[in-house]
Each structure stands twice: as C-alpha cells, then as structure tokens.
C-alpha cells in the first residue's frame, strides 16, 4: 500500500496548507479533463484524490498516522499492546490504549476486537475468539457535482442522488473552490457485521463564468466603457458575485486602468475578511462607424498630436 504522503510528495510534518498546495499542483497535471484517454494519468489522479481526501481531513489524518485506517481509508484491526487502568470520575473503570491515546470502556475494547453485537460480557459463550478481526467499516464512495461560479462564491444548496437512490441536500459553503471535496458522514457503503458505514465525498466542479475570474479570495472583471465615459468620467453599474453596485469612473480613464471594489470578492466560510473585486476598464468604440466622431477626431488630432506608443517605450 502506497504511503499517502509520498503520493502527494510532502513530508509527514507537512502543514494542511502544504498538503492543499501539493494536491492542487498535482491535480492540475493529472486531471482526466487535461489528459483525455491517458489511463496512467487517470489512475494517478485517483491516487492523488484518495490521498488528499484522507490527509486534508485532520481527524482522518491523525487516524492514518496512528495506523487506525489504511491508505484507502479502511479500518485496521487494533495493534497489540497492553492497557493500563485509570480512574474514571463517573464510577467504573476505563482503559487507555498505549497505541491510540483514546479512552475506552471495557465493552468498547471487546467490541473493537470482536465486533459490535458479538460482545456479551467477558465470560459469555457468545463472545468471538480473539483471533477474529474486527468487522470492517464500509467503503467510502465518491460523487461529483457541477456548481455555478456565483453559487460557489456565495454558497448554495445542491441535491445529490446517492448510489442507493436516496437524495440528500448538500450545503455548498461560500467560497468553495474547484476540486474541493465535501464529506457526507455515514453516507457511504454499509459496513460488515454491524460495523459503521463509510462516508460519501462530493467533489465540487466549479463552472467557469463568462465575465468573472477568481484569484484566491479576489474577483477580476473586464468592464467595457464608452469613449465618452472614459473621457468625461461616469457612474456606472458593475456586476459582482453579490449583486450589482455603482462605481465611479474617473475622467480621463484609459483601457487597462484597474479600479478596486473593496470587500466585494469572496468571503469563505469561517473567515471575517472578504476579498476584493478588481475592475479592469476597456474603452470600446461604437460598433458602427460614426462620421461625426471621425470628423471630430481628425480635426482634434491635427492640433493634439501625441504617440501613446512612445510613452510606453515601444518606439
């Protein structure tokens, strides 16, 4: 079984941000959409996604590091080791396993060894032999859904049909990113012999937007403006992922000038500081030739000769 850290090319001491960055970098290289028909890339992408699903989840990562689950997320039988008895303020005895660092009641210990339902007391004839492995938790399953750009930015609710025919409503958190996976606990395949079911992971595919683009928490937009608006300045409506706002265009604005709308970018769940929206101006002439405009510019040009390429150092 491959080491998940090696699959992502990170060390075992890697931070969650480093794991996320490694996944993004590898996913861009091996994504099936970018490698059509390439079975090796498809398999590599599956391995990368599986490694990220476990290591990006802090609880699963801890369990993987302790050897409680394997690289596929399957439960592992408890490792050998003694138990010591510790005092419990609630009365009765609790035990702490040297390997796991979690407290268990005596019933929990036997249930892990013999399976839930197989334990009827230490001396019961119904107890299974100690050589029997613990029943395995159900397998995880993966789904994917397409989400609109603005839905991903502002958050939304999407209905997902599971393999068993059941439908569930999935809350898309504000600021979710393309490739992000959402966990649906206990919605995977059922476990054996009473073991808990696996989880379902819903991977988000954010559809591109015809006008907006995203850079982290910031949004970028190219905004066409007329020649008159560029020369004289104007107040215009500007779309954002949160709805339209008004923005002032300063007089004498050229194509390529960038204006910032503070706080109109992405506000990911759990973060108090939203990103900004950057508006890039594009001066557009009329589609149809305007003789009056041509005549004016011709006369004006004779009086006001200038070369914008010279200012840009292109001559």
Phi and psi restraints in degrees (value plus and minus 20) as a CYANA .aco file:
   2 UNK   PHI     -90.3   -50.3
   2 UNK   PSI     129.6   169.6
   3 UNK   PHI     -99.0   -59.0
   3 UNK   PSI     107.0   147.0
   4 UNK   PHI     -84.7   -44.7
   4 UNK   PSI     -55.0   -15.0
   5 UNK   PHI     -84.9   -44.9
   5 UNK   PSI     -59.3   -19.3
   6 UNK   PHI     -86.7   -46.7
   6 UNK   PSI     -55.3   -15.3
   7 UNK   PHI     -80.4   -40.4
   7 UNK   PSI     -61.0   -21.0
   8 UNK   PHI    -108.4   -68.4
   8 UNK   PSI     -27.1    12.9
   9 UNK   PHI      52.0    92.0
   9 UNK   PSI      14.5    54.5
  10 UNK   PHI    -145.8  -105.8
  10 UNK   PSI     144.6   184.6
  11 UNK   PHI    -104.4   -64.4
  11 UNK   PSI     145.8   185.8
  12 UNK   PHI     -89.0   -49.0
  12 UNK   PSI     -36.2     3.8
  13 UNK   PHI    -114.3   -74.3
  13 UNK   PSI     -13.0    27.0
  14 UNK   PHI     -81.4   -41.4
  14 UNK   PSI     122.0   162.0
  15 UNK   PHI     -94.4   -54.4
  15 UNK   PSI     146.6   186.6
  16 UNK   PHI     -83.6   -43.6
  16 UNK   PSI     -55.1   -15.1
  17 UNK   PHI     -86.2   -46.2
  17 UNK   PSI     -58.5   -18.5
  18 UNK   PHI     -86.7   -46.7
  18 UNK   PSI     -57.2   -17.2
  19 UNK   PHI     -85.4   -45.4
  19 UNK   PSI     -62.3   -22.3
  20 UNK   PHI     -84.2   -44.2
  20 UNK   PSI     -63.3   -23.3
  21 UNK   PHI     -84.3   -44.3
  21 UNK   PSI     -60.8   -20.8
  22 UNK   PHI     -84.4   -44.4
  22 UNK   PSI     -61.2   -21.2
  23 UNK   PHI     -82.9   -42.9
  23 UNK   PSI     -66.2   -26.2
  24 UNK   PHI     -78.9   -38.9
  24 UNK   PSI     -64.2   -24.2
  25 UNK   PHI     -83.0   -43.0
  25 UNK   PSI     -65.0   -25.0
  26 UNK   PHI     -91.4   -51.4
  26 UNK   PSI     -58.1   -18.1
  27 UNK   PHI     -82.4   -42.4
  27 UNK   PSI     -56.9   -16.9
  28 UNK   PHI     -85.4   -45.4
  28 UNK   PSI     -51.6   -11.6
  29 UNK   PHI     -99.4   -59.4
  29 UNK   PSI     -55.4   -15.4
  30 UNK   PHI    -131.9   -91.9
  30 UNK   PSI     -14.3    25.7
  31 UNK   PHI     -79.5   -39.5
  31 UNK   PSI     113.3   153.3
  32 UNK   PHI     -76.3   -36.3
  32 UNK   PSI     -52.3   -12.3
  33 UNK   PHI     -84.9   -44.9
  33 UNK   PSI     -47.0    -7.0
  34 UNK   PHI    -114.7   -74.7
  34 UNK   PSI     -27.4    12.6
  35 UNK   PHI    -153.8  -113.8
  35 UNK   PSI      39.1    79.1
  36 UNK   PHI     -79.1   -39.1
  36 UNK   PSI     110.4   150.4
  37 UNK   PHI      60.9   100.9
  37 UNK   PSI     -22.3    17.7
  38 UNK   PHI    -111.6   -71.6
  38 UNK   PSI      80.0   120.0
  39 UNK   PHI     -86.4   -46.4
  39 UNK   PSI     -54.8   -14.8
  40 UNK   PHI     -85.4   -45.4
  40 UNK   PSI     -62.5   -22.5
  41 UNK   PHI     -85.8   -45.8
  41 UNK   PSI     -58.5   -18.5
  42 UNK   PHI     -82.8   -42.8
  42 UNK   PSI     -63.2   -23.2
  43 UNK   PHI     -86.2   -46.2
  43 UNK   PSI     -61.0   -21.0
  44 UNK   PHI     -82.9   -42.9
  44 UNK   PSI     -59.8   -19.8
  45 UNK   PHI     -84.4   -44.4
  45 UNK   PSI     -58.2   -18.2
  46 UNK   PHI     -82.8   -42.8
  46 UNK   PSI     -63.3   -23.3
  47 UNK   PHI     -84.0   -44.0
  47 UNK   PSI     -62.3   -22.3
  48 UNK   PHI     -82.7   -42.7
  48 UNK   PSI     -64.7   -24.7
  49 UNK   PHI     -85.0   -45.0
  49 UNK   PSI     -60.9   -20.9
  50 UNK   PHI     -85.6   -45.6
  50 UNK   PSI     -61.4   -21.4
  51 UNK   PHI     -83.5   -43.5
  51 UNK   PSI     -61.6   -21.6
  52 UNK   PHI     -88.2   -48.2
  52 UNK   PSI     -58.8   -18.8
  53 UNK   PHI     -76.2   -36.2
  53 UNK   PSI     -56.7   -16.7
  54 UNK   PHI    -105.4   -65.4
  54 UNK   PSI     -68.6   -28.6
  55 UNK   PHI     -93.5   -53.5
  55 UNK   PSI     -44.2    -4.2
  56 UNK   PHI     -98.1   -58.1
  56 UNK   PSI     -37.5     2.5
  57 UNK   PHI    -114.7   -74.7
  57 UNK   PSI      92.1   132.1
  58 UNK   PHI     -79.1   -39.1
  58 UNK   PSI     -57.6   -17.6
  59 UNK   PHI     -89.7   -49.7
  59 UNK   PSI     -64.4   -24.4
  60 UNK   PHI     -83.7   -43.7
  60 UNK   PSI     -57.1   -17.1
  61 UNK   PHI     -82.7   -42.7
  61 UNK   PSI     -63.3   -23.3
  62 UNK   PHI     -81.8   -41.8
  62 UNK   PSI     -62.7   -22.7
  63 UNK   PHI     -86.5   -46.5
  63 UNK   PSI     -57.3   -17.3
  64 UNK   PHI     -85.3   -45.3
  64 UNK   PSI     -64.1   -24.1
  65 UNK   PHI     -82.3   -42.3
  65 UNK   PSI     -52.9   -12.9
  66 UNK   PHI    -103.5   -63.5
  66 UNK   PSI     -25.5    14.5
  67 UNK   PHI      62.6   102.6
  67 UNK   PSI      -5.3    34.7
  68 UNK   PHI     -99.5   -59.5
  68 UNK   PSI     -47.0    -7.0
  69 UNK   PHI    -149.4  -109.4
  69 UNK   PSI     134.3   174.3
  70 UNK   PHI    -113.2   -73.2
  70 UNK   PSI    -191.3  -151.3
  71 UNK   PHI     -87.4   -47.4
  71 UNK   PSI     -35.6     4.4
  72 UNK   PHI    -116.0   -76.0
  72 UNK   PSI     -20.4    19.6
  73 UNK   PHI      69.4   109.4
  73 UNK   PSI     -16.1    23.9
  74 UNK   PHI     -99.5   -59.5
  74 UNK   PSI     125.0   165.0
  75 UNK   PHI     -84.0   -44.0
  75 UNK   PSI     123.4   163.4
  76 UNK   PHI    -129.3   -89.3
  76 UNK   PSI     125.9   165.9
  77 UNK   PHI     -81.9   -41.9
  77 UNK   PSI     123.5   163.5
  78 UNK   PHI     -76.1   -36.1
  78 UNK   PSI     119.4   159.4
  79 UNK   PHI     -96.2   -56.2
  79 UNK   PSI     137.6   177.6
  80 UNK   PHI     -86.8   -46.8
  80 UNK   PSI     142.4   182.4
  81 UNK   PHI     128.9   168.9
  81 UNK   PSI     133.3   173.3
  82 UNK   PHI     -97.0   -57.0
  82 UNK   PSI     149.5   189.5
  83 UNK   PHI    -146.8  -106.8
  83 UNK   PSI     123.5   163.5
  84 UNK   PHI    -135.4   -95.4
  84 UNK   PSI     135.8   175.8
  85 UNK   PHI    -113.4   -73.4
  85 UNK   PSI     115.0   155.0
  86 UNK   PHI    -148.5  -108.5
  86 UNK   PSI     135.5   175.5
  87 UNK   PHI     -95.5   -55.5
  87 UNK   PSI     116.1   156.1
  88 UNK   PHI    -134.6   -94.6
  88 UNK   PSI     106.9   146.9
  89 UNK   PHI     -85.7   -45.7
  89 UNK   PSI     -37.9     2.1
  90 UNK   PHI    -104.7   -64.7
  90 UNK   PSI     -13.8    26.2
  91 UNK   PHI      66.6   106.6
  91 UNK   PSI     136.0   176.0
  92 UNK   PHI      60.9   100.9
  92 UNK   PSI     159.8   199.8
  93 UNK   PHI    -133.6   -93.6
  93 UNK   PSI     124.0   164.0
  94 UNK   PHI    -145.3  -105.3
  94 UNK   PSI     136.7   176.7
  95 UNK   PHI    -148.5  -108.5
  95 UNK   PSI     127.0   167.0
  96 UNK   PHI    -140.6  -100.6
  96 UNK   PSI     103.6   143.6
  97 UNK   PHI     -97.2   -57.2
  97 UNK   PSI     115.4   155.4
  98 UNK   PHI     -83.5   -43.5
  98 UNK   PSI     -52.5   -12.5
  99 UNK   PHI     -98.5   -58.5
  99 UNK   PSI     -53.4   -13.4
 100 UNK   PHI    -125.7   -85.7
 100 UNK   PSI     -49.4    -9.4
 101 UNK   PHI      55.8    95.8
 101 UNK   PSI      -4.4    35.6
 102 UNK   PHI    -135.9   -95.9
 102 UNK   PSI     128.2   168.2
 103 UNK   PHI    -105.5   -65.5
 103 UNK   PSI     119.7   159.7
 104 UNK   PHI    -151.2  -111.2
 104 UNK   PSI     128.3   168.3
 105 UNK   PHI    -101.2   -61.2
 105 UNK   PSI     147.9   187.9
 106 UNK   PHI     -79.1   -39.1
 106 UNK   PSI     -57.6   -17.6
 107 UNK   PHI     -85.0   -45.0
 107 UNK   PSI     -58.0   -18.0
 108 UNK   PHI     -81.2   -41.2
 108 UNK   PSI     -60.8   -20.8
 109 UNK   PHI     -80.8   -40.8
 109 UNK   PSI     -69.4   -29.4
 110 UNK   PHI     -89.5   -49.5
 110 UNK   PSI     -51.9   -11.9
 111 UNK   PHI     -86.3   -46.3
 111 UNK   PSI     -58.6   -18.6
 112 UNK   PHI     -86.1   -46.1
 112 UNK   PSI     -56.1   -16.1
 113 UNK   PHI     -97.7   -57.7
 113 UNK   PSI     -60.1   -20.1
 114 UNK   PHI    -132.0   -92.0
 114 UNK   PSI     -30.0    10.0
 115 UNK   PHI      78.1   118.1
 115 UNK   PSI     120.6   160.6
 116 UNK   PHI     -80.3   -40.3
 116 UNK   PSI     118.2   158.2
 117 UNK   PHI      71.8   111.8
 117 UNK   PSI     -45.9    -5.9
 118 UNK   PHI    -103.7   -63.7
 118 UNK   PSI     -35.1     4.9
 119 UNK   PHI    -112.1   -72.1
 119 UNK   PSI     102.1   142.1
 120 UNK   PHI    -148.0  -108.0
 120 UNK   PSI       2.5    42.5
 121 UNK   PHI      95.7   135.7
 121 UNK   PSI     132.5   172.5
 122 UNK   PHI     -82.5   -42.5
 122 UNK   PSI     -50.3   -10.3
 123 UNK   PHI    -123.6   -83.6
 123 UNK   PSI      -9.6    30.4
 124 UNK   PHI     -94.2   -54.2
 124 UNK   PSI     125.3   165.3
 125 UNK   PHI     -90.5   -50.5
 125 UNK   PSI     -36.5     3.5
 126 UNK   PHI    -101.9   -61.9
 126 UNK   PSI     -29.2    10.8
 127 UNK   PHI     -89.6   -49.6
 127 UNK   PSI     121.9   161.9
 128 UNK   PHI    -100.4   -60.4
 128 UNK   PSI     144.5   184.5
 129 UNK   PHI     -90.1   -50.1
 129 UNK   PSI     129.8   169.8
 130 UNK   PHI     -85.1   -45.1
 130 UNK   PSI     -36.0     4.0
 131 UNK   PHI     -98.8   -58.8
 131 UNK   PSI     -34.4     5.6
 132 UNK   PHI     -94.9   -54.9
 132 UNK   PSI     112.8   152.8
 133 UNK   PHI     -93.5   -53.5
 133 UNK   PSI     136.9   176.9
 134 UNK   PHI     -87.9   -47.9
 134 UNK   PSI     122.1   162.1
 135 UNK   PHI     -82.1   -42.1
 135 UNK   PSI     121.7   161.7
 136 UNK   PHI    -102.2   -62.2
 136 UNK   PSI     121.1   161.1
 137 UNK   PHI     -82.8   -42.8
 137 UNK   PSI     132.0   172.0
 138 UNK   PHI     -83.3   -43.3
 138 UNK   PSI     136.2   176.2
 139 UNK   PHI     -93.9   -53.9
 139 UNK   PSI     129.8   169.8
 140 UNK   PHI     -96.9   -56.9
 140 UNK   PSI     132.6   172.6
 141 UNK   PHI    -146.1  -106.1
 141 UNK   PSI     135.7   175.7
 142 UNK   PHI    -142.2  -102.2
 142 UNK   PSI     117.6   157.6
 143 UNK   PHI    -150.6  -110.6
 143 UNK   PSI     147.6   187.6
 144 UNK   PHI    -161.0  -121.0
 144 UNK   PSI     125.8   165.8
 145 UNK   PHI    -155.4  -115.4
 145 UNK   PSI     129.2   169.2
 146 UNK   PHI    -113.5   -73.5
 146 UNK   PSI     115.7   155.7
 147 UNK   PHI    -148.7  -108.7
 147 UNK   PSI     115.4   155.4
 148 UNK   PHI     -85.2   -45.2
 148 UNK   PSI     133.7   173.7
 149 UNK   PHI     -75.1   -35.1
 149 UNK   PSI     -67.5   -27.5
 150 UNK   PHI     -92.1   -52.1
 150 UNK   PSI     -50.3   -10.3
 151 UNK   PHI     -85.3   -45.3
 151 UNK   PSI     -61.6   -21.6
 152 UNK   PHI     -85.6   -45.6
 152 UNK   PSI     -55.3   -15.3
 153 UNK   PHI     -92.0   -52.0
 153 UNK   PSI     -65.4   -25.4
 154 UNK   PHI    -118.1   -78.1
 154 UNK   PSI     -32.0     8.0
 155 UNK   PHI      74.1   114.1
 155 UNK   PSI     131.2   171.2
 156 UNK   PHI    -184.6  -144.6
 156 UNK   PSI     155.2   195.2
 157 UNK   PHI    -140.7  -100.7
 157 UNK   PSI     110.2   150.2
 158 UNK   PHI    -146.3  -106.3
 158 UNK   PSI     122.4   162.4
 159 UNK   PHI    -115.7   -75.7
 159 UNK   PSI     110.9   150.9
 160 UNK   PHI    -140.6  -100.6
 160 UNK   PSI     111.7   151.7
 161 UNK   PHI    -113.2   -73.2
 161 UNK   PSI     102.4   142.4
 162 UNK   PHI    -103.3   -63.3
 162 UNK   PSI     149.7   189.7
 163 UNK   PHI     -82.8   -42.8
 163 UNK   PSI     -48.2    -8.2
 164 UNK   PHI    -105.0   -65.0
 164 UNK   PSI     -13.4    26.6
 165 UNK   PHI      72.5   112.5
 165 UNK   PSI     -33.6     6.4
 166 UNK   PHI     -94.2   -54.2
 166 UNK   PSI     126.0   166.0
 167 UNK   PHI    -131.0   -91.0
 167 UNK   PSI     123.1   163.1
 168 UNK   PHI    -152.4  -112.4
 168 UNK   PSI     129.2   169.2
 169 UNK   PHI    -113.6   -73.6
 169 UNK   PSI     102.8   142.8
 170 UNK   PHI    -124.1   -84.1
 170 UNK   PSI     106.4   146.4
 171 UNK   PHI    -103.9   -63.9
 171 UNK   PSI      96.0   136.0
 172 UNK   PHI    -105.0   -65.0
 172 UNK   PSI      93.0   133.0
 173 UNK   PHI     -89.8   -49.8
 173 UNK   PSI     128.3   168.3
 174 UNK   PHI     -77.3   -37.3
 174 UNK   PSI     115.0   155.0
 175 UNK   PHI      65.4   105.4
 175 UNK   PSI      -9.0    31.0
 176 UNK   PHI     -85.8   -45.8
 176 UNK   PSI     131.7   171.7
 177 UNK   PHI    -132.8   -92.8
 177 UNK   PSI     139.6   179.6
 178 UNK   PHI     -80.6   -40.6
 178 UNK   PSI     110.6   150.6
 179 UNK   PHI      71.0   111.0
 179 UNK   PSI     -29.3    10.7
 180 UNK   PHI     -88.4   -48.4
 180 UNK   PSI     121.4   161.4
 181 UNK   PHI    -130.7   -90.7
 181 UNK   PSI     114.7   154.7
 182 UNK   PHI    -126.1   -86.1
 182 UNK   PSI     117.1   157.1
 183 UNK   PHI    -117.0   -77.0
 183 UNK   PSI     108.4   148.4
 184 UNK   PHI    -128.9   -88.9
 184 UNK   PSI      82.4   122.4
 185 UNK   PHI     -85.2   -45.2
 185 UNK   PSI     115.7   155.7
 186 UNK   PHI      43.0    83.0
 186 UNK   PSI       3.4    43.4
 187 UNK   PHI    -128.1   -88.1
 187 UNK   PSI      -4.1    35.9
 188 UNK   PHI    -111.0   -71.0
 188 UNK   PSI    -176.0  -136.0
 189 UNK   PHI     -94.9   -54.9
 189 UNK   PSI     127.2   167.2
 190 UNK   PHI     -85.6   -45.6
 190 UNK   PSI     129.7   169.7
 191 UNK   PHI    -101.9   -61.9
 191 UNK   PSI     147.1   187.1
 192 UNK   PHI    -110.4   -70.4
 192 UNK   PSI     123.5   163.5
 193 UNK   PHI      33.1    73.1
 193 UNK   PSI      22.7    62.7
 194 UNK   PHI      65.0   105.0
 194 UNK   PSI     -18.1    21.9
 195 UNK   PHI     -89.1   -49.1
 195 UNK   PSI     135.1   175.1
 196 UNK   PHI     -85.8   -45.8
 196 UNK   PSI     134.0   174.0
 197 UNK   PHI     -91.8   -51.8
 197 UNK   PSI     145.7   185.7
 198 UNK   PHI     -99.3   -59.3
 198 UNK   PSI    -192.4  -152.4
 199 UNK   PHI    -128.4   -88.4
 199 UNK   PSI     140.0   180.0
 200 UNK   PHI    -127.7   -87.7
 200 UNK   PSI     118.3   158.3
 201 UNK   PHI    -137.7   -97.7
 201 UNK   PSI     102.6   142.6
 202 UNK   PHI    -125.5   -85.5
 202 UNK   PSI      92.3   132.3
 203 UNK   PHI    -110.1   -70.1
 203 UNK   PSI     114.2   154.2
 204 UNK   PHI    -111.1   -71.1
 204 UNK   PSI     109.4   149.4
 205 UNK   PHI    -133.5   -93.5
 205 UNK   PSI      85.8   125.8
 206 UNK   PHI    -105.1   -65.1
 206 UNK   PSI     102.7   142.7
 207 UNK   PHI     -96.7   -56.7
 207 UNK   PSI     123.5   163.5
 208 UNK   PHI     -86.8   -46.8
 208 UNK   PSI     135.8   175.8
 209 UNK   PHI    -128.3   -88.3
 209 UNK   PSI     123.8   163.8
 210 UNK   PHI     -87.2   -47.2
 210 UNK   PSI     -39.2     0.8
 211 UNK   PHI    -144.7  -104.7
 211 UNK   PSI     -58.2   -18.2
 212 UNK   PHI    -107.6   -67.6
 212 UNK   PSI     129.3   169.3
 213 UNK   PHI    -155.6  -115.6
 213 UNK   PSI     140.6   180.6
 214 UNK   PHI    -143.4  -103.4
 214 UNK   PSI     120.7   160.7
 215 UNK   PHI    -156.3  -116.3
 215 UNK   PSI      75.5   115.5
 216 UNK   PHI      45.9    85.9
 216 UNK   PSI    -140.4  -100.4
 217 UNK   PHI    -113.5   -73.5
 217 UNK   PSI     -23.8    16.2
 218 UNK   PHI    -115.3   -75.3
 218 UNK   PSI     128.4   168.4
 219 UNK   PHI    -133.1   -93.1
 219 UNK   PSI     121.4   161.4
 220 UNK   PHI    -140.2  -100.2
 220 UNK   PSI     122.2   162.2
 221 UNK   PHI    -164.4  -124.4
 221 UNK   PSI     109.5   149.5
 222 UNK   PHI    -106.9   -66.9
 222 UNK   PSI     104.3   144.3
 223 UNK   PHI    -136.5   -96.5
 223 UNK   PSI      92.5   132.5
 224 UNK   PHI     -90.1   -50.1
 224 UNK   PSI     116.7   156.7
 225 UNK   PHI    -151.8  -111.8
 225 UNK   PSI     136.1   176.1
 226 UNK   PHI     -99.9   -59.9
 226 UNK   PSI     146.9   186.9
 227 UNK   PHI     -82.2   -42.2
 227 UNK   PSI     -60.1   -20.1
 228 UNK   PHI     -85.0   -45.0
 228 UNK   PSI     -60.6   -20.6
 229 UNK   PHI     -84.8   -44.8
 229 UNK   PSI     -56.2   -16.2
 230 UNK   PHI     -88.8   -48.8
 230 UNK   PSI     -61.2   -21.2
 231 UNK   PHI     -96.2   -56.2
 231 UNK   PSI     -68.2   -28.2
 232 UNK   PHI    -113.5   -73.5
 232 UNK   PSI     -36.4     3.6
 233 UNK   PHI      64.6   104.6
 233 UNK   PSI     140.8   180.8
 234 UNK   PHI    -188.5  -148.5
 234 UNK   PSI     147.2   187.2
 235 UNK   PHI    -133.0   -93.0
 235 UNK   PSI     100.3   140.3
 236 UNK   PHI    -147.1  -107.1
 236 UNK   PSI     140.1   180.1
 237 UNK   PHI    -102.6   -62.6
 237 UNK   PSI     116.3   156.3
 238 UNK   PHI    -148.1  -108.1
 238 UNK   PSI     106.7   146.7
 239 UNK   PHI     -93.4   -53.4
 239 UNK   PSI     122.8   162.8
 240 UNK   PHI    -152.5  -112.5
 240 UNK   PSI     152.0   192.0
 241 UNK   PHI     -90.1   -50.1
 241 UNK   PSI     -29.6    10.4
 242 UNK   PHI    -128.1   -88.1
 242 UNK   PSI     -13.7    26.3
 243 UNK   PHI      97.1   137.1
 243 UNK   PSI     151.6   191.6
 244 UNK   PHI     -93.0   -53.0
 244 UNK   PSI     125.4   165.4
 245 UNK   PHI    -155.1  -115.1
 245 UNK   PSI     143.9   183.9
 246 UNK   PHI    -117.1   -77.1
 246 UNK   PSI     126.8   166.8
 247 UNK   PHI    -162.2  -122.2
 247 UNK   PSI     120.1   160.1
 248 UNK   PHI    -110.0   -70.0
 248 UNK   PSI     109.5   149.5
 249 UNK   PHI    -118.4   -78.4
 249 UNK   PSI      99.3   139.3
 250 UNK   PHI     -85.5   -45.5
 250 UNK   PSI     127.2   167.2
 251 UNK   PHI     -78.7   -38.7
 251 UNK   PSI     125.2   165.2
 252 UNK   PHI      55.1    95.1
 252 UNK   PSI       8.5    48.5
 253 UNK   PHI    -101.6   -61.6
 253 UNK   PSI     111.7   151.7
 254 UNK   PHI    -116.1   -76.1
 254 UNK   PSI     142.9   182.9
 255 UNK   PHI     -78.7   -38.7
 255 UNK   PSI     120.5   160.5
 256 UNK   PHI      73.6   113.6
 256 UNK   PSI     -32.5     7.5
 257 UNK   PHI     -87.1   -47.1
 257 UNK   PSI     119.0   159.0
 258 UNK   PHI    -134.8   -94.8
 258 UNK   PSI     108.6   148.6
 259 UNK   PHI    -134.2   -94.2
 259 UNK   PSI     126.4   166.4
 260 UNK   PHI    -130.1   -90.1
 260 UNK   PSI     113.4   153.4
 261 UNK   PHI    -125.2   -85.2
 261 UNK   PSI      82.4   122.4
 262 UNK   PHI     -87.8   -47.8
 262 UNK   PSI     113.4   153.4
 263 UNK   PHI      55.9    95.9
 263 UNK   PSI      -9.7    30.3
 264 UNK   PHI    -122.5   -82.5
 264 UNK   PSI      -2.2    37.8
 265 UNK   PHI    -115.8   -75.8
 265 UNK   PSI    -167.4  -127.4
 266 UNK   PHI    -103.9   -63.9
 266 UNK   PSI     119.1   159.1
 267 UNK   PHI    -142.4  -102.4
 267 UNK   PSI      67.4   107.4
 268 UNK   PHI     -78.9   -38.9
 268 UNK   PSI     130.6   170.6
 269 UNK   PHI     -79.1   -39.1
 269 UNK   PSI     113.5   153.5
 270 UNK   PHI      68.4   108.4
 270 UNK   PSI     -24.3    15.7
 271 UNK   PHI    -132.1   -92.1
 271 UNK   PSI     117.3   157.3
 272 UNK   PHI    -109.8   -69.8
 272 UNK   PSI     -40.1    -0.1
 273 UNK   PHI    -124.6   -84.6
 273 UNK   PSI      89.5   129.5
 274 UNK   PHI     -96.0   -56.0
 274 UNK   PSI     146.2   186.2
 275 UNK   PHI    -101.2   -61.2
 275 UNK   PSI    -194.4  -154.4
 276 UNK   PHI    -135.0   -95.0
 276 UNK   PSI     145.3   185.3
 277 UNK   PHI    -131.1   -91.1
 277 UNK   PSI     110.3   150.3
 278 UNK   PHI    -126.3   -86.3
 278 UNK   PSI     103.4   143.4
 279 UNK   PHI    -126.0   -86.0
 279 UNK   PSI      98.8   138.8
 280 UNK   PHI    -122.2   -82.2
 280 UNK   PSI      96.1   136.1
 281 UNK   PHI     -97.3   -57.3
 281 UNK   PSI     122.1   162.1
 282 UNK   PHI    -153.9  -113.9
 282 UNK   PSI      89.7   129.7
 283 UNK   PHI     -95.4   -55.4
 283 UNK   PSI     104.9   144.9
 284 UNK   PHI    -139.1   -99.1
 284 UNK   PSI     110.5   150.5
 285 UNK   PHI    -101.8   -61.8
 285 UNK   PSI     141.7   181.7
 286 UNK   PHI     -79.9   -39.9
 286 UNK   PSI     127.4   167.4
 287 UNK   PHI     -83.9   -43.9
 287 UNK   PSI     -61.0   -21.0
 288 UNK   PHI    -113.3   -73.3
 288 UNK   PSI     117.1   157.1
 289 UNK   PHI     -77.9   -37.9
 289 UNK   PSI     117.7   157.7
 290 UNK   PHI    -135.0   -95.0
 290 UNK   PSI      91.4   131.4
 291 UNK   PHI     -83.5   -43.5
 291 UNK   PSI     -57.4   -17.4
 292 UNK   PHI     -83.6   -43.6
 292 UNK   PSI     -61.8   -21.8
 293 UNK   PHI     -86.4   -46.4
 293 UNK   PSI     -61.7   -21.7
 294 UNK   PHI     -82.4   -42.4
 294 UNK   PSI     -61.7   -21.7
 295 UNK   PHI     -85.1   -45.1
 295 UNK   PSI     -62.4   -22.4
 296 UNK   PHI     -84.2   -44.2
 296 UNK   PSI     -66.5   -26.5
 297 UNK   PHI     -83.8   -43.8
 297 UNK   PSI     -56.6   -16.6
 298 UNK   PHI     -82.7   -42.7
 298 UNK   PSI     -66.9   -26.9
 299 UNK   PHI     -86.1   -46.1
 299 UNK   PSI     -61.9   -21.9
 300 UNK   PHI     -84.6   -44.6
 300 UNK   PSI     -58.9   -18.9
 301 UNK   PHI     -84.7   -44.7
 301 UNK   PSI     -49.7    -9.7
 302 UNK   PHI     -88.7   -48.7
 302 UNK   PSI     -48.7    -8.7
 303 UNK   PHI    -110.8   -70.8
 303 UNK   PSI     -51.0   -11.0
 304 UNK   PHI    -140.9  -100.9
 304 UNK   PSI      50.2    90.2
 305 UNK   PHI     -98.6   -58.6
 305 UNK   PSI     109.0   149.0
 306 UNK   PHI    -173.0  -133.0
 306 UNK   PSI     136.8   176.8
 307 UNK   PHI    -143.4  -103.4
 307 UNK   PSI      83.5   123.5
 308 UNK   PHI     -83.9   -43.9
 308 UNK   PSI     -44.2    -4.2
 309 UNK   PHI     -90.3   -50.3
 309 UNK   PSI     -50.6   -10.6
 310 UNK   PHI     -85.6   -45.6
 310 UNK   PSI     -60.5   -20.5
 311 UNK   PHI     -84.2   -44.2
 311 UNK   PSI     -53.0   -13.0
 312 UNK   PHI    -104.9   -64.9
 312 UNK   PSI     -21.8    18.2
 313 UNK   PHI      55.5    95.5
 313 UNK   PSI       9.3    49.3
 314 UNK   PHI    -125.4   -85.4
 314 UNK   PSI      -7.1    32.9
